Amino acid sequence: MFQLAHLSDPHLGPLPKPKTLELASKRFFGYVNWQRNRIKALAGPILADLIEDMRGQAPDHVAVTGDLVNIALPQEIAAAALWLEALGPPHHVSVVPGNHDAYVPGALKAACRAWRPYLLGDEGALHERVTFPFVRRRGPVGLVCLSTAQASAPLMATGTVPPTELDLAGEALARLRAEGLFRVVLIHHPPFKDATAWHKRLIGSGRVRAMLRQHGAELVLHGHTHLDTFVRIDGPDGPIPVVGVPSASNAPGGEKPAARYNLFRIEGEPGAWRCLQVERGYGDEGAAIGTVRERRVA
């Protein structure tokens, strides 16, 4: 059995005090939002305890689907690199960026440089820079890692997948299928219809669904919404499960579900895969970390 852990949207804090010039951009709105709302909802000890529980489950690999930072200050990006090192070695942890990691122009490039070992495929050492999608093979699992991250206008949190990246993702899924692997797509923005408000949507989500409808996948994991969601979208051999997870830092008692992570227990073989989702974390009443639900997804 192979265990794949999935967490997302840690929005690592505390938020460093930005320089005045750094706030002369979209960062101003994000800083105000942090001071008014996120500082209350996102709690560092919550994340630390969740990670400790996850380590106790001894996953074979960890997937992080973006929004490591808040307004992509250089100090935040550097701190997130240290957090990733503490989370695990690059071979053990795969990361895709989110919209907050690309909060302003240039931020995504800085994040990719700082987090590079965690955003490289199996032949990553041959590449000087991070490119998407990247592909990782871990045991019976093949990971296709997409980026929807882009700098967007103030008060917007949209994402997109460039057409060339989608084409390469389709080719990767076809190769992994031929290799007999359980294919998992990592993406920050959810690709299903009506997943978010208009200003937070995945632009061109229909193109992503069309690619998956053609090439298939056994599982799609996303973040962005801070919700525990489960939907199915069309695939060539039947419905594809698409699973979202709450923020890994969200304190109990807020508007969104408390911090959780998912553990996927994968076993079987091509044509007869079995996958059990175990959702672990805090109950909304603030109880100790435990299993929230179990669900057979394949």
C-alpha positions as CSV (number, residue, x, y, z in Angstrom):
1,M,0.0,0.0,0.0
2,F,1.2,3.5,-0.9
3,Q,0.2,6.4,1.3
4,L,0.0,9.9,-0.3
5,A,-0.7,12.8,2.0
6,H,-2.2,16.0,0.7
7,L,-2.3,19.4,2.4
8,S,-2.8,22.9,1.0
9,D,-3.0,26.6,1.6
10,P,-0.9,26.9,4.8
11,H,-0.5,30.7,4.3
12,L,2.5,30.7,6.6
13,G,2.6,33.3,9.2
14,P,3.3,35.6,10.9
15,L,3.3,38.1,8.1
16,P,6.5,40.2,8.1
17,K,6.0,43.9,8.2
18,P,6.3,45.1,4.6
19,K,8.2,48.2,3.5
20,T,6.1,51.1,2.3
21,L,7.3,50.6,-1.3
22,E,6.2,46.9,-1.1
23,L,2.7,48.0,-0.3
24,A,2.5,50.2,-3.4
25,S,0.8,47.4,-5.3
26,K,-1.8,44.7,-4.8
27,R,0.0,43.8,-1.6
28,F,-1.7,46.7,0.1
29,F,-5.1,44.9,-0.1
30,G,-3.6,41.6,0.9
31,Y,-1.9,43.2,3.9
32,V,-5.2,44.8,5.1
33,N,-7.0,41.5,4.6
34,W,-4.4,39.7,6.8
35,Q,-4.7,42.3,9.6
36,R,-8.5,42.2,9.6
37,N,-9.3,38.6,8.9
38,R,-6.5,36.0,8.2
39,I,-4.4,36.8,11.3
40,K,-7.4,35.6,13.4
41,A,-8.2,32.5,11.3
42,L,-4.7,31.2,10.4
43,A,-2.8,30.0,13.5
44,G,0.8,28.7,13.4
45,P,0.4,26.2,16.3
46,I,-2.6,24.7,14.4
47,L,-0.4,23.9,11.4
48,A,2.5,22.6,13.5
49,D,0.2,20.1,15.3
50,L,-1.4,19.0,12.0
51,I,2.0,18.3,10.5
52,E,3.0,16.4,13.6
53,D,-0.1,14.2,13.2
54,M,0.6,13.7,9.5
55,R,4.2,12.5,10.2
56,G,2.7,10.0,12.7
57,Q,0.8,8.5,9.7
58,A,4.1,7.9,7.9
59,P,3.0,8.9,4.4
60,D,5.2,7.7,1.5
61,H,4.9,11.1,-0.2
62,V,3.5,14.5,0.6
63,A,1.7,16.8,-1.9
64,V,1.3,20.5,-1.2
65,T,-1.0,22.4,-3.6
66,G,0.0,26.0,-3.2
67,D,-0.5,29.2,-1.3
68,L,2.4,28.7,1.0
69,V,2.6,32.5,1.5
70,N,0.2,35.4,1.8
71,I,1.4,38.4,-0.2
72,A,4.6,37.0,-1.5
73,L,7.1,39.3,0.3
74,P,10.7,38.2,-0.2
75,Q,10.9,37.3,3.5
76,E,7.8,35.1,3.2
77,I,9.2,33.2,0.3
78,A,12.5,32.6,2.2
79,A,10.6,31.5,5.3
80,A,8.5,29.1,3.2
81,A,11.7,27.5,1.8
82,L,12.8,26.8,5.4
83,W,9.4,25.4,6.2
84,L,9.6,23.0,3.2
85,E,13.0,21.8,4.4
86,A,11.4,21.0,7.8
87,L,8.5,19.3,6.2
88,G,10.7,16.8,4.4
89,P,13.4,16.3,1.7
90,P,12.6,17.3,-1.9
91,H,12.2,13.7,-3.0
92,H,9.5,13.2,-0.4
93,V,7.5,16.4,-1.0
94,S,6.0,17.8,-4.2
95,V,4.8,21.4,-4.4
96,V,2.7,23.3,-6.9
97,P,2.2,27.1,-6.5
98,G,-1.0,29.0,-5.8
99,N,-2.2,32.5,-6.6
100,H,-0.8,33.9,-3.4
101,D,2.6,32.6,-4.3
102,A,2.3,34.7,-7.5
103,Y,0.7,37.6,-5.8
104,V,2.6,40.3,-7.8
105,P,4.6,40.3,-11.0
106,G,8.0,38.6,-10.3
107,A,6.9,36.7,-7.2
108,L,6.4,33.4,-8.9
109,K,9.8,33.4,-10.3
110,A,11.3,34.2,-6.9
111,A,9.3,31.4,-5.3
112,C,10.3,28.9,-7.9
113,R,14.0,29.8,-7.4
114,A,13.7,29.5,-3.6
115,W,11.6,26.3,-3.6
116,R,13.2,24.8,-6.8
117,P,14.1,21.3,-5.4
118,Y,10.4,20.7,-4.5
119,L,9.2,21.8,-8.0
120,L,11.3,19.6,-10.2
121,G,10.4,16.4,-12.0
122,D,12.3,13.1,-12.1
123,E,14.9,14.6,-14.5
124,G,14.9,18.0,-12.7
125,A,18.6,18.1,-12.1
126,L,19.0,18.5,-15.8
127,H,17.0,21.8,-15.8
128,E,18.3,25.1,-14.5
129,R,14.8,26.5,-13.9
130,V,11.4,25.2,-12.9
131,T,9.0,24.3,-15.7
132,F,5.4,23.1,-15.7
133,P,4.1,20.5,-15.7
134,F,6.7,18.4,-14.0
135,V,6.3,14.7,-13.5
136,R,7.3,12.5,-10.6
137,R,7.1,8.8,-10.2
138,R,6.9,7.4,-6.6
139,G,6.2,3.7,-6.2
140,P,3.0,2.9,-8.0
141,V,2.0,6.6,-8.3
142,G,2.7,9.1,-11.1
143,L,2.3,12.8,-10.2
144,V,1.5,15.4,-12.9
145,C,2.1,18.8,-11.3
146,L,0.4,21.8,-12.9
147,S,0.7,25.5,-12.2
148,T,-2.3,27.8,-12.3
149,A,-0.4,30.5,-10.5
150,Q,-0.4,34.0,-12.0
151,A,-0.2,37.6,-10.9
152,S,-3.7,39.0,-11.0
153,A,-5.4,42.4,-10.5
154,P,-6.2,43.7,-7.1
155,L,-9.1,41.9,-5.4
156,M,-8.8,39.0,-8.0
157,A,-7.5,35.5,-7.3
158,T,-7.9,33.9,-10.7
159,G,-5.6,31.3,-12.2
160,T,-5.0,29.7,-15.6
161,V,-3.1,26.8,-17.2
162,P,-1.3,27.9,-20.5
163,P,-2.3,25.8,-23.5
164,T,1.3,24.5,-24.0
165,E,1.3,23.3,-20.4
166,L,-2.0,21.5,-20.9
167,D,-0.7,19.7,-24.0
168,L,2.4,18.5,-22.1
169,A,0.2,17.4,-19.2
170,G,-1.9,15.3,-21.6
171,E,1.2,13.7,-23.0
172,A,2.5,13.0,-19.5
173,L,-0.8,11.3,-18.4
174,A,-0.7,9.1,-21.5
175,R,2.9,8.0,-20.7
176,L,2.1,7.3,-17.1
177,R,-0.9,5.3,-18.1
178,A,1.2,3.2,-20.5
179,E,3.6,2.6,-17.5
180,G,0.7,1.3,-15.4
181,L,0.9,4.0,-12.7
182,F,-1.9,5.4,-10.6
183,R,-2.0,9.0,-12.0
184,V,-2.5,11.9,-9.6
185,V,-2.9,15.5,-10.9
186,L,-1.8,18.3,-8.5
187,I,-3.3,21.7,-9.2
188,H,-4.1,24.7,-7.0
189,H,-7.4,26.0,-8.5
190,P,-10.2,23.5,-8.7
191,P,-11.0,22.5,-12.3
192,F,-14.7,21.7,-12.0
193,K,-17.7,24.0,-12.8
194,D,-18.8,26.6,-10.4
195,A,-16.1,25.7,-7.9
196,T,-15.5,29.3,-6.8
197,A,-16.7,32.9,-7.1
198,W,-16.0,34.5,-10.4
199,H,-13.1,36.6,-9.2
200,K,-11.4,33.4,-7.8
201,R,-12.1,31.1,-10.8
202,L,-9.8,29.0,-12.9
203,I,-9.9,30.7,-16.2
204,G,-10.2,28.1,-19.0
205,S,-11.3,25.4,-16.6
206,G,-13.2,23.8,-19.5
207,R,-9.9,23.2,-21.3
208,V,-8.5,21.5,-18.3
209,R,-11.6,19.3,-18.1
210,A,-11.3,18.5,-21.8
211,M,-7.7,17.4,-21.4
212,L,-8.7,15.1,-18.5
213,R,-11.7,13.8,-20.4
214,Q,-9.3,12.8,-23.2
215,H,-6.4,11.4,-21.2
216,G,-7.8,10.5,-17.9
217,A,-6.4,10.4,-14.3
218,E,-7.1,8.4,-11.3
219,L,-7.3,11.4,-8.9
220,V,-7.1,15.2,-9.0
221,L,-6.0,17.1,-5.9
222,H,-6.5,20.8,-5.4
223,G,-6.6,23.6,-2.8
224,H,-7.6,27.3,-3.1
225,T,-11.1,27.1,-1.7
226,H,-10.2,26.1,1.9
227,L,-13.0,23.6,1.7
228,D,-13.2,19.8,2.0
229,T,-14.9,19.0,-1.3
230,F,-15.4,15.9,-3.4
231,V,-16.8,16.0,-7.0
232,R,-16.3,13.8,-10.0
233,I,-15.6,15.0,-13.6
234,D,-15.8,13.0,-16.8
235,G,-12.9,10.8,-17.8
236,P,-12.3,8.4,-20.7
237,D,-13.0,5.3,-18.6
238,G,-15.4,6.8,-16.1
239,P,-15.7,9.6,-13.6
240,I,-12.4,11.1,-12.1
241,P,-12.5,12.0,-8.4
242,V,-11.5,15.6,-7.7
243,V,-10.7,16.3,-4.0
244,G,-10.2,19.6,-2.2
245,V,-8.9,20.1,1.3
246,P,-9.3,22.9,3.9
247,S,-6.4,25.2,4.7
248,A,-3.8,23.5,6.8
249,S,-3.6,26.5,9.1
250,N,-7.3,27.3,9.7
251,A,-8.2,27.5,13.3
252,P,-11.4,25.9,14.5
253,G,-14.5,28.0,14.9
254,G,-14.2,30.1,11.8
255,E,-16.3,30.4,8.6
256,K,-14.3,27.7,6.8
257,P,-13.6,24.2,8.0
258,A,-10.8,23.8,10.5
259,A,-7.3,22.6,9.4
260,R,-7.1,19.2,7.9
261,Y,-5.1,17.0,5.5
262,N,-6.0,14.0,3.4
263,L,-4.3,10.7,3.4
264,F,-4.9,8.5,0.3
265,R,-4.1,4.8,0.7
266,I,-3.5,3.4,-2.8
267,E,-3.2,-0.2,-3.7
268,G,-4.1,-2.6,-6.6
269,E,-3.1,-2.5,-10.2
270,P,-4.1,-0.9,-13.5
271,G,-7.8,-1.5,-14.1
272,A,-8.3,-2.6,-10.5
273,W,-7.0,0.3,-8.4
274,R,-8.3,0.8,-4.9
275,C,-8.0,4.2,-3.1
276,L,-9.3,5.1,0.3
277,Q,-9.4,8.8,1.4
278,V,-8.8,9.4,5.1
279,E,-9.5,13.0,6.1
280,R,-7.7,13.9,9.3
281,G,-7.6,17.1,11.3
282,Y,-9.6,19.3,13.7
283,G,-13.3,19.2,14.2
284,D,-15.0,22.5,13.9
285,E,-15.6,22.5,17.6
286,G,-11.9,22.5,18.3
287,A,-11.6,18.8,19.3
288,A,-8.2,17.1,19.1
289,I,-6.9,16.0,15.8
290,G,-8.4,12.8,14.5
291,T,-10.1,11.1,11.6
292,V,-13.0,13.3,10.3
293,R,-14.2,10.9,7.6
294,E,-13.2,8.0,5.4
295,R,-14.3,7.7,1.7
296,R,-13.6,5.2,-1.0
297,V,-12.6,7.2,-4.1
298,A,-11.5,4.3,-6.3
